Amino acid sequence: MDTAQQIPPRHPARRPALLVSYLFALIAAAFAFSLAVTIWRGQMWTCGFYAGGPRLHLLGLIVALLGWYFFRHGIDNTRADWLSFAGKLTLLALSSLLAVAIAEIGLRACLARLHRNESIDELRQLRAKGRKLPVVSTHPLAAIIQPSDDPRLVYELQPGLDFQFDRVRVRTNKSGMRSDHDYPVARPPRSVRIAGLGDSGMFGWDVEQNRDYLSVLESNLRKRNDGVTYEALNFAVPGYNTQLEVQMLRDKALAYHPDIVIVGWCENDFSLPFFMLEKQNYWRRDVSYLYCLLFNRTEFRVLAPAFAMRDQREFSPDEVIPEITSGTDVEGVRTALRDLKALGEKDGFYVLVFGPMKDLIIRICREVGVPYCCTYEKIPADKYPANYLIWFMHPTANGHRVLAEYLERELDERGWLRPGHDVN
């Protein structure tokens, strides 16, 4: 037999095709190298050039490998060769998908098993060792808060801030109060110390520094020059509810031995806080843990712990730890006010709920026996311009000024502004 007839004829484009296959091989190597470096770094590596994400690089690698195969072998392939190649490629794709699915499920199972006994007390111990949870949010408030060392408090203002927050400057003291100065824990002689517990209204949302109603109240009281040192400590944090406000009293404000505790009421205090410590659901469908582990380890470090802190747009109420959900709705507010009243009786301070109060919260205050001052009742609706937003959750600076005047009048009428016992 003529051996020349046994060798298939060389395709006329074989030599140029080989050169093109080398080019595809180089492209495939570049994509593979980029993916390898991305996995090693745990974040996208583009060598100074924007080149899409890992998925695009993986797709580029697959296309480059297919191009290499076509120009290297495909030109000479018969129909049977192509069918065989398609079968092998399908088997490889299915095997790869199965391996990825097994790895994803295995990783989630390991995380769930690792944290299945995680409790809020264990989290506190970890936080005591310096492990801080990042704030997972694009909300502007995320720039001025931090996770609290007490998981039941969830979050608090960062201490020592001097920050342009939207249109106003926000400064906090070393204790995390919105104030330009620190207050000594030791009480000065002949003093009246007021502690404010509230959310964004008392904090002074979109109001310049020292123009929130507690700061104005302190300034007005000091103008009396009656030999008494008046202090109004603003412990308000935007997004708090009544449960967190009472927890703030336990964690921070009680140490300052207040004579009066003002609770700045807002109707959303029946709800969950704006930021929430959420127990992770490792079987959620909207994210790939394996992908994050390989290509975005910053996100994986957020997803992997047993708890994460998210804002209301992100967290699922079903996943919120029960210690926090128990403080919401009518019963949660009622319980928080009962606790507050008991603390007042034990530590000897007055309690006043202050703000635009509707029938439900007034009824709760009466049931519990907590004094209140409803601004709907105390401040005439036709006396001040509507743009003061006095009864809105975020009054203007003029609204805060009016609130400070009426709060001072209320405290004076109740006889609470007389110095009590001196605390050294």
N, C-alpha and C positions, 0 to 999 in steps of 0.2 A: 504494500500500500504506500502511496506517495505521502510522506510525512508532511509535506507542505500543505496538503489538503486538510490535515487535522488541526491546523492552527488557524483560528478565526482571523480574518483580516483586521489590521489595526485601524481604528477609527481615524479618519483624516484630521479631526480636530484634537487628537490625543495630546500633542505637545502643548498647545495653548491651554487646553483643559487642565493639564497638570500644573501649569503656572497659576491658573485661577484657583485650583484646589489648595495650593500653598497659601494664597492670599486668604482664603476662607479659614484655613488652619490657624493663621496668625490672628485673625479676628476672633476665632473661637478661643484661642489661648488668652487673648486680652480680656474677653468677657469672663473666662474662668478665673483669671488672676484677680480681676476686680471683685468677683463674688467671694473668692478665698480671703482677700484682704478685708472685705466687708464683714465676713463672718468672724475673722480674727479681731477686728476692731469693735464689732458689735454695733456699727452704724455705717451708713452709706459712705463709700469711698469713691471719689470721682477724679482724684489726682488734679484737682484744681478746675475741672470742667464739669458743668452740669450734664449728666448723662442718664437721667431718669433714676428709678428705684431698682431694687433687686429683681423684681418681677420682670422689668424690661430687660435687665441684663441677662436673666435666665432665658427669656425668650430669644434674645440675641444669640446666646450660646447655642440654643437648639437649632435656630435657623442657620447659623454658621456651620455647625456640624453637618446638617443636612446638605448645605451647599458643598462642603468638602467631600462628602460621600458621593454626591452626584457627579461632580467634576473629576473625582478620583476613580470611581468605579462605575457610576451609573451610566455613563455613555456607552459602555460595553455590555451593560446588563441586558439579558433577554427578559421576556415577559415572565418566565418562571422565576428568574432571579428577583424581579421586582415584587412578585407575590410573596416570595420567601422573605424578602427584606421587610415588606409591610407587616407580615406576621410577626417577625422578630421585634419590629418597632412597637407594634401593639402590645405584645407581651411585656416589653420593657416599660412602656408607659403605665400599664396596669400594675405591674410590680412596684414601680416607683410610687404611684398613687397609694397603693396599699401600705408600703413602707412609711410614707409620710403620715397616713392616717393612724397607723399603729404608734408612731413616734408621738404624734399630737395627743392621742388618748393616753399613752403611757406617761407623758409629761404632766398632763392634767391630773391623772390619778396620783402621781407622786406628790404634787403640790397639795391636793386635797387630803392625802394621808398625812403629809407633814404637818398640816395646820388643822387637822380635824378636832383637836382638843384645845385649840387656841381660844383663850378667853380674854375678857377685857382686863382682868387682873394680870395675866401673863403679858399682855401688851404693855401695861404700865411698867412692868419690870424691864422689858426690852427698851422702852423709852428712857428709863432711868439710866440705862447703860449708854445713852447717847444716840440711839437709833431714831432718827426723825423721819416722819412720813412727809413726802412732798405734797404740795397742794396741787391737785389735778384740776385745773380750771383756766379758762381764758377770760373769766370775769375780772374786771379791773380791781375788785375787792381783794383778789388773790395776791395783789402786790403788797398789801399792808397787813396781812394776817400770817399766822404761822400755826401749825398744829400745837395743841396744848399738851403739856406733860401729863395732864389728867384727861384720859379718854372720855370721861363723862362730860367734860367741858368742851371737848372736840377741838375748838380753835380759839385763838385770842389775837389781839393786836400785837404786832411786833414792838418790842421795847426800843427806845432810842431812835424813833423814826424822825426824819425831816424830809418829807417826800411830797412832790407835786402830784396830788391825787385828783385827777380830772382838772377842774378849774380852780381848786383851792389847795393851800398848803396844809399838810397834816403833820403835826409833831406829837410825839408821845414821849413820856418820861421813862425812866428805867424800869418802872413797874408795868408798863404797857397801858397806862391811862392816857387819854388825849389831853395833854397838858404840857405847858412850856417848862414846868419845874417839878421837882420831886417833892413829895410830902414825907416828912419823917414819920416812922411808925410810932414813935413816942409822941404822945399828945402834949401840946403846949398847955400851960396853965390858963385857966379861964377861957376855954375854947368851946366852940360848937362845931362838930365835925359831921358833915353830911356826905353820905355815900350814895351815888347814883347808879342804879342798875337798869340797863335798857338796851335798845338796839340802835338802828341807824338814826331814829328821830332824836334821841337824847345825845347820841354821838355827834350829831351836827352834820348830816349828809349835805354836801355841796355848800357848806357854810364855812367861812374863813375861821382860822384858829382864834380861840378865845371869844367867839360870838355864839357858841352853843349856850343853851339856857342855864346850864349849871355854872359855866364860867361867868356868865352875866350875873347870876344870882350871887356868886362869891364876891364879885366886884361890888355889887350893890350893898351887900351886907357889910363889907369892910369900910364902906363910906360912912357908916354910922359913927365910927370913932367913939365907941362906947366902952373901950377897954376890953372888948371880947375879940378873940381871934376866931374868925369864921373861915371854914374851909369846906369846899364842895368838890369832892373827888369823883371824877367821871370814869366809872368802870364800864360804860356802855360799849358794846361791840355790835357792828351792823350784822343783821341776820339772826340775832339771838331770839329765843323764845323765853317764856317765864321760867321754865325749868333750868335753862342754862344760866339765866340771870341769878337765880338763887344759888346755883353751883358756883358762880363767880363770887358771890358773897362768901360762901364757905372757903373757897380756895384762896381768895386774895383780900376781899374787903374787910372781913372780920378782924384780920390782923391789925387794922388801923383803928379799931375800937370806935365805930361811928356812934353818934347820938341819934341820928336820923338816917333811915334808909328810904330813898325815893325809888319806886319802880315806875319807869316810864312806859306806860301802857300803849300798845299798838295792836290793832285788831288781828294782825297776822301772828300774834304771840300764841294763838291756838295751834299753829302749824309746826312742822319740823323746822329746825334751823336751816339757814341758807346753805351752809356747808355741813357735810355729814360724814361721819366715820362709818364706812360701809364694809360689812363683812363680804369678802370676795366670793363670787360665784364662779368656780373654776370650770363650769360646764356651760358658760354663756356661748352664744353662737356668733356674736358680732366681732370676734377677734381670734386670731391664731396665736396661741402661746408659743408654738414652735417657731413660727415666723419671727416673732418678737425676740425670742432667745437668740436666733441666728443673726438677725439683721437690725434689730432695734432694741438693744439691751437696756437703754434708758426707759423705754416703755415697759419692758419686762420687769424691771425693778419696781415699777408701780403696780403691775398686775400680780406679781408673785407673792407679796406679803399677804397675810390673812386679812388685813384691813387696808382700806384706801380712803382718802378724803376727797370728795367731789362736791361740786355745787348742785343746786336743785335741778339744773338742766341735764345732769348726767347720772345722778345716783338713782337707784331703784328703791322706792319705799319698802318693798318686800325684803330687801337685803339689809336694811338698817338694823343695827344691833338693838335688841329689845330694851336695853337700859335707856336708850334715847327715845324710842317710839312711845314708851310708857309715859313720857312727859308731855304728850300732845293732847289736843282736843280738850273738852270741858273738864274731864276728870283729871287730866294731867295738870292743867292750870290750877284747879282746886287743890290738888295735892301739893303743888309748889307753894301756893300761898299759905297753906296750913303749915308747911315746913318753915316758911319765912316768919310766920307769926310766932311759932315755937322758938325759933332762934332769937327773935326780938325779946320775948319774955325771959329767955335764959340769959342773954347778954345785956339786957337793959337798954335797948334802943327802940325808938318809935319807927313805925312803918307807915308809908303813905303810897298808895297807887295813884298815879297822876297821868292824865292824858284824856284824849277823846274817847270816852267809854260809853259803849252801848249797853242795852238792858241786861244782856247775858252776863257780862263781866261785873256789872254793878250787883246783880243778884248773887254772884259767887262771892264777892267781897262781903256782902251782908251775911251770907251763910257762914263764912269762915270767921267773920268778925275782924276784918282788916279795914282800917280807915281808907277812904278814897277821896279824890278830888276830880270830878268830871269836868273837863274844860268846856264841854257842850253846855253845861249848866252854869258854870262860873263866869265864862267870858261871853258877853253879849255879841250875838252874831252880826249886828248892824253897827258895832262900834269901830271896827277896824276894816281896812280894805281887804277884799277877797284875795288879792295877790300876796298877802302875808302868809297864806296857807296855814293858818294857825291850827286848824283841825285836820290837816293832812299829815301823813306819816313823815313828810320831809318839809317842815316849815322853812321859810326864808329867814334871813338874819333878823329882819323886823319881827317875824313871828316868834322867833326865839326870845327876843327882847320882851315881848308881851308875856310870853309864858313865864319868864323869870319873874316878872313883876307880880303876876297872880300867884305863883308858887310861894314867893316871899310873903305875900299877904296871907295865904292859907296857913303857912307855918307860924306866922305871927299870931294869927287869931287862935290857933290851937295852943299857944303858949310854949311851943317847942324850942324857941330860939334863945332860951335862957341857959347859961352854962350849967352843966350837971357836975358830977364828981370829976375831979381832975385825975387823969391817968398818966402815970409817969412812964 
